[in-house]
């Protein structure tokens, strides 16, 4: 989807402060953080919503969850974190 905010961030059309990037994912700091550590992890392939996800997305979605703790610690979370999926 060409007009998707997150797709534009992945393509570099909208600037962001990168936390992590690989072939499947892009993680970046939230522009309006609600806590000391607040970043988003998004798949590089457009997914309209989790409702629309299928087994073709399992690699990126599984990697997001598996990487969340490591990135949270890297960014300064010392006693756990909260994950929200939208």
Secondary structure, DSSP 8 states (H G I E B T S, - for coil): -TT-HHHHHHHTSS---EEEE-SSEEEEE-TT-SSSS-EEEEESS--S-GGG--GGGHHHHHHHHHHHHHHHHHTT--S-------
